[in-house]
């Protein structure tokens, strides 16, 4: 038998025409030869298999090389298309701003200052034109913000800013609608300097405050607060944040401390299964005609870009944004910024 260990791979047959008998020595010699043959056959078989595997690996290597070239070409093309898209959005948005401003100015003048007698139907139509133009302007501004954030990537030039002061400045932009709906806004917290791009952070806070007003019922309450967190305190946030960032905390800048800015409302809230998705572009919560909880102002549904802009701004700052259910109902949006080491 030709054997490797206990496995029999064949037999060796020996014949003679002389009719001689084989001695024990002959049998031992033939068994030794059979053992050597078994090793040779096994090695040859292994060599064939290795050669076959080597050919498969070489083929796979060439296919991988070809695929990598395709991926490289595709990435170059995607980069070119993304640049072209951002350029187009920037040019188109810039060109749209002038006629939008003209339409808004004309409609507002006719509604408020012209003194022209109008029937209720005419006034309603003109008011709809003005409201629609406001929505269009907001969409153009959002598209411009998205293209700028994507073009810039991580923000290299940051300056120290007091985010509580920024919150107060943003609040002043909403004094009229807040008074109409009797919504109370309180602002307070640790007043420390945080390294940020103030223009983009102002936009992020504005989007969050606007949403808070939109989702809060008349006579409701919105609270903006900030506090410093140590690096060790991030561990407490890990279970929540990994729902929004699977790589947390590896996706944020390493620092000795962080600044947590929160916008909390006692409004209608966000379903748990939609909280992660609301930061996607053009995603809107629910199938409703509008997103307002009141009878005046902020009645339109919006473009679905506001929260994706906030996430892009936080990515550029190497920070994070997430949302949780607020105690007693409503929502709490949190922005986490790394502070200087």
Rosetta blueprint (number, residue, H / E / L):
1 X L
2 X E
3 X E
4 X E
5 X L
6 X L
7 X E
8 X E
9 X E
10 X E
11 X L
12 X L
13 X L
14 X L
15 X L
16 X L
17 X L
18 X L
19 X L
20 X L
21 X L
22 X L
23 X L
24 X H
25 X H
26 X H
27 X H
28 X H
29 X H
30 X H
31 X H
32 X H
33 X H
34 X H
35 X H
36 X H
37 X H
38 X H
39 X H
40 X H
41 X H
42 X H
43 X H
44 X H
45 X H
46 X H
47 X H
48 X H
49 X H
50 X H
51 X H
52 X H
53 X H
54 X H
55 X H
56 X H
57 X H
58 X H
59 X H
60 X H
61 X H
62 X H
63 X H
64 X H
65 X H
66 X H
67 X H
68 X H
69 X H
70 X H
71 X H
72 X H
73 X H
74 X H
75 X H
76 X H
77 X H
78 X H
79 X H
80 X H
81 X H
82 X H
83 X H
84 X H
85 X H
86 X H
87 X H
88 X H
89 X H
90 X H
91 X H
92 X H
93 X H
94 X H
95 X H
96 X H
97 X H
98 X H
99 X H
100 X H
101 X H
102 X H
103 X H
104 X H
105 X H
106 X H
107 X H
108 X H
109 X H
110 X H
111 X H
112 X H
113 X L
114 X L
115 X L
116 X L
117 X L
118 X L
119 X L
120 X H
121 X H
122 X H
123 X H
124 X H
125 X H
126 X H
127 X H
128 X H
129 X H
130 X H
131 X H
132 X H
133 X H
134 X H
135 X H
136 X H
137 X H
138 X H
139 X H
140 X H
141 X H
142 X H
143 X H
144 X H
145 X H
146 X H
147 X H
148 X H
149 X H
150 X H
151 X H
152 X H
153 X L
154 X L
155 X L
156 X L
157 X L
158 X L
159 X E
160 X E
161 X E
162 X E
163 X H
164 X H
165 X H
166 X H
167 X H
168 X H
169 X H
170 X H
171 X H
172 X H
173 X L
174 X L
175 X H
176 X H
177 X H
178 X H
179 X H
180 X H
181 X H
182 X L
183 X L
184 X E
185 X E
186 X E
187 X E
188 X E
189 X E
190 X L
191 X L
192 X L
193 X E
194 X E
195 X E
196 X E
197 X L
198 X H
199 X H
200 X H
201 X H
202 X H
203 X H
204 X H
205 X H
206 X H
207 X H
208 X H
209 X H
210 X H
211 X H
212 X H
213 X H
214 X H
215 X H
216 X L
217 X L
218 X L
219 X L
220 X L
221 X E
222 X E
223 X E
224 X E
225 X E
226 X E
227 X E
228 X E
229 X E
230 X E
231 X H
232 X H
233 X H
234 X H
235 X H
236 X H
237 X H
238 X H
239 X H
240 X H
241 X H
242 X L
243 X L
244 X L
245 X L
246 X L
247 X L
248 X L
249 X L
250 X L
251 X L
252 X L
253 X L
254 X L
255 X L
256 X L
257 X E
258 X E
259 X E
260 X E
261 X E
262 X E
263 X E
264 X E
265 X E
266 X L
267 X L
268 X L
269 X L
270 X L
271 X L
272 X H
273 X H
274 X H
275 X L
276 X L
277 X H
278 X H
279 X H
280 X L
281 X L
282 X L
283 X L
284 X L
285 X L
286 X L
287 X L
288 X L
289 X L
290 X L
291 X L
292 X L
293 X L
294 X L
295 X L
296 X L
297 X L
298 X L
299 X L
300 X L
301 X L
302 X L
303 X L
304 X L
305 X L
306 X H
307 X H
308 X H
309 X H
310 X H
311 X H
312 X H
313 X H
314 X H
315 X H
316 X H
317 X L
318 X L
319 X L
320 X E
321 X E
322 X E
323 X E
324 X E
325 X E
326 X L
327 X L
328 X L
329 X L
330 X L
331 X E
332 X E
333 X E
334 X E
335 X E
336 X E
337 X E
338 X E
339 X L
340 X L
341 X L
